[in-house]
Amino acid sequence: MLLYLAIINSEEERNKFEDIYIKYKKLMFYVANQILKDEALSEDAVHNAFLKIIDNLDKINDVNSPKTKGFVVIIVKRISINIYNKRKREEINNLDDKSYKFNSLDLSIERLGDYSHLGEALKKLSEADLQIILLKYSPGFSTKEISKILNIKEVNLYKRNKRALEKLKKSLNEMEALLNE
């Protein structure tokens, strides 16, 4: 943690970062490890996430708020997905298998982790859709908490989540079609 604190200039921001580090480091590691299934890569993801958080400390007002928890989880999740996709691309390139195909698409989020192009498909989503999906399928967030974080009604959250998943499915289907050509 001393490495991170050395990067931060003001004492107030150091204290804020220290609180974030202590409160969220285990959750961040858990989220990263759920995606990467590798402790060393998960530690790298958490480290990169903390560096990103340092760059955005001014956006955090209350360390204990659900909004901060969501922000921290989204950052570590995005970084973990990027690492996962990079690793998958390297594995595919190493196999030199040009005929890689998706399995039949299942909308459940557990199955979405099997697709090597998931990161690319997620990048095609709007920021609002991406936030909903990342928060909805992050451990520790109830629908009520997510609706508070995003400031939308629970009914609307359900509808928006369904639409976001449909967009993700469509994007993955398009990628599958390109691979089949």
Secondary structure as UniProt FT lines:
FT   HELIX           2..7
FT   HELIX           11..36
FT   HELIX           39..55
FT   HELIX           57..59
FT   TURN            63..64
FT   HELIX           66..95
FT   TURN            98..99
FT   HELIX           109..112
FT   TURN            113..114
FT   TURN            116..117
FT   HELIX           118..124
FT   HELIX           127..136
FT   TURN            139..140
FT   HELIX           143..150
FT   HELIX           154..180
//
